[in-house]
Amino acid sequence: MIVAFSITPLGVGEGVAEPVARAVKVVRDSGLPNHTDAMFTTIEGEWDEVMDVVKRAVDAVAEVAPRVGLVLKADLRQGVTDAMTSKIESLERHLP
């Protein structure tokens, strides 16, 4: 499965880089394939391992923020591995 998620620390003022960096560190330390951009972090793996990483990332932000917002989008497709890479490769083949 692929999960794209965004964690928003609330009640910490305008500077959210440090709380968000705590979440990104959890994801990167997980060892699962991942990608972070300006809007979302995407992670790939089995349901339980991905959801555990998302929970730990939320918990890491909650340690320094009184309120946390979470947006999550998932693509569940059994038997597919390396979907983060293969979806982009397929798209690139169709671009002019």
C-alpha positions in Angstrom: 0.0 0.0 0.0 1.0 3.6 -0.6 0.0 6.3 1.9 0.4 10.0 1.4 -0.1 12.0 4.5 0.3 15.4 5.9 0.6 16.3 9.6 -0.1 19.8 10.7 1.0 21.0 14.2 -1.6 23.4 15.5 -1.1 25.9 18.4 2.7 26.3 17.9 2.7 29.6 16.0 3.8 30.1 12.4 7.0 28.2 12.6 6.1 24.5 12.1 9.4 23.3 10.6 10.7 21.7 13.9 7.5 19.8 14.7 7.2 18.6 11.1 10.8 17.6 11.0 10.1 15.3 14.0 7.5 13.5 11.9 9.7 13.2 8.8 12.5 11.8 11.0 10.2 9.0 12.2 9.3 8.2 8.6 12.9 8.2 7.4 14.1 6.1 10.3 11.4 3.5 9.6 13.4 2.1 6.6 10.3 2.0 4.4 10.4 3.6 1.0 9.3 7.2 1.4 9.3 10.6 -0.3 8.6 14.0 1.3 7.7 17.1 -0.7 6.3 20.5 0.3 2.8 19.1 0.9 2.9 15.4 1.8 5.0 12.6 2.8 4.4 9.3 0.9 5.4 5.9 2.4 5.0 2.4 1.0 4.7 -0.9 2.8 2.2 -3.3 4.4 -0.9 -1.9 6.2 0.3 -2.5 9.8 3.8 -1.2 9.3 2.7 1.9 7.4 0.0 2.8 9.9 2.4 2.3 12.7 4.8 4.8 11.2 2.0 7.3 10.6 0.9 6.9 14.3 4.4 7.4 15.5 4.9 10.4 13.3 1.7 12.0 14.7 2.8 11.1 18.2 6.2 12.8 17.6 4.4 16.0 16.6 1.9 15.8 19.5 4.8 15.8 21.9 5.4 19.5 21.0 2.0 20.7 19.7 -1.2 20.9 21.7 -3.3 19.9 18.6 -2.4 17.9 15.5 -4.2 17.7 12.1 -3.8 14.7 9.9 -4.7 14.3 6.2 -4.2 10.8 4.8 -4.8 9.2 1.4 -4.1 5.5 0.7 -3.8 3.3 -2.3 -4.4 -0.3 -1.3 -3.5 -2.8 -4.0 -2.5 -6.4 -3.0 0.4 -8.1 -4.6 2.0 -4.8 -5.8 5.4 -3.8 -4.6 7.6 -0.8 -5.5 4.5 1.1 -6.6 5.9 4.4 -5.7 8.6 4.0 -8.4 6.6 2.0 -10.9 3.7 4.5 -11.0 6.1 7.4 -11.8 7.9 5.3 -14.4 4.6 4.5 -16.1 3.6 8.1 -16.2 7.0 9.2 -17.6 6.6 6.7 -20.5 3.4 8.4 -21.5 4.7 12.0 -21.5 5.5 13.6 -24.8 
